[in-house]
Amino acid sequence: MKKIIIAMLAAGAFVSGRAAESKFQIHARGDFEEAVIKQSKNKEIIYFPQLSGVRPQHDTIIAMRAYHHGKPHHLYPLKVVSPGADGTGKAVGFKPINAYTLLLMINGARFKAAPDLYAYCKVFVPEDFKGTLSLSVWNDTKNKSKKFYFQAKPGWNAIYTPLYGAGSLDEGDSFQGLNVNVVDNQMHKWLVDDIVIWQGQDTEKPAVVTGINAVTEGDKIKISYQRSSDNLAVKCYRIYRGSVPGFKCDKSTLRGESDSLEFFDALSMRSDYYYNVTAVDCAGLESNPGKAIQMK
């Protein structure tokens, strides 16, 4: 059975203390939109600038490394590809031939676990994938691993987990990496995007979505919009429909969610509907609604 293990290693110092005393802090963030600093001769390591907190730490890097699991000397190339998770921008990909590990590393140092510690990334799952998808964290202090399983769906999967408690990490425990484990017998091409490790409760909503447009396209209504931004990472977009310009965006008007910058709604006999779109980040915060637009 072939395995692909996607490992994220990050460097930084976590603020210790109870959840109520924990200051919100982004310890590692990478969306791969920044230009590559360099790539190793064999193409198995890519260096990116790291964004940490509100001030970019230009003296640190994100290094990604793919190698045969169990045979570290057997290295395989990584490639920056487009589009990324939302249909624009960039992601990083590799195509396995056997059992591999993809390593995402920020300076290679260890973290110290503290309350309200979370990790998030996106992994692209192929259409005909029949294997399993899980995330595991290795506890260096207790010398054990904790694995969390996810139901893999075709397309981009949002991988999110608390790293503190739940049998994984206790306060003061050190850990060096996170692994997204994919058991794949068909050796697909894999993509990774939007990696964030943070501590504390996020209070910053994503930016208001702009550039909303709704037009009839065949037997559907296509709603498109511009990319939102967030201090962590935008997980998805919510599309709302109402009958007046100032309609309320809530459960009663929600039409659905989209991972990309477009959404297709069912065509209605009415032609006076209005649409609005909000962005939701990986901590679950939703942006304020923008200006609703009428379908054309």
Secondary structure, 3 states (H helix, E strand, C coil): CCEEEEEEECCCCCCCCCHHHCCCEEEEEECCCCCCCEECCCCCEEEEEEECCCCCEEEEEEEEEEEECCEEEEEECCEEECCCCCCCCCEEEECCCCCEEEEEEECCCCEECCCCEEEEEEEEECCCCCCEEEEEEEECCCCEEEEEEECCCCEEEEEEEECEECCCECCCCEEEEEEEEEECCCCCCEEEEEEEEEECCCCCCCCCCCCCEEEEECCEEEEECCCCCCCCCEEEEEEEEECCCCCCCCCCCEEEEECCCEEEEECCCCCCCEEEEEEEECCCCECCCCCCEECC
